[in-house]
């Protein structure tokens, strides 16, 4: 596990938790500097995605390591955490388990999918090869690049960085991460005193995700944006700027 601290020395403490098969450098690279101007950032790379040759074990083991770091370095309490996509599952577990305390849990347009073991196994057998298949030929790379550019409005450089994430990590780690995320469930109607739950809702994902957010958490604060899944991190300034402003407003909400 890798925990890199940067940004404001005395600012509010904000953990950044990346999504599937990503390190924080790629996932949050477009917004690190601006977040660092206001917050003390703790940027996390999970086992299997930290460049140390490890393999991702499972979601709960990694959650426990995040909790341990918060206890040892911040007395068990932090101001906030942002989860990008799968990273939001860690935010949900940190809140639900109550082994540490977050004032603000910020969920970055996650799907929060959950399933049983058979369904999770079947999905991982289908999806993980798709996530890594483009590495097999330049023709597939070019096709994937164009899909990313069209879907997220990425430029060529960003699309190449995103694909590079999937290339450099072990398929075993990607499979373990994807599979165990589906098995790591949230309860319905989670509520923790003095913890505010905030969602960045990308409305192009569909309303079923909005219903899911309200199912798992009691009275979450939800801000809607006209964008695709996590497009604020990959689609340029017109998506990033309003979301960054909203994050500041989230972090200023009294608990």
Buried (B, 14 or more C-beta within 10 A) or exposed (E): BBBEEBBBEEBBBBBBBBBBBBBBBBBBBBBBEBBBEBBBBBBBBBBBBBEEEBBBBBBEBBBBBBBEBBEEEBEEEBBBBBBBBBBBBBBBBBBBEEBBBBBBBBBBBBBBBBBEEEEBBEBBEEBBEEBBEBBEEEEEBEEBBEEBBEBBBBBEEBBEBBBEBBEEBBBEBBBBBBBBBBBBBBEEEBEBEEBBBBBBBBBEBEEEBBEBBBBBBEEBBBBEBEBBBBBBBBBBEEBBEBBBEBBEEBBEEEE
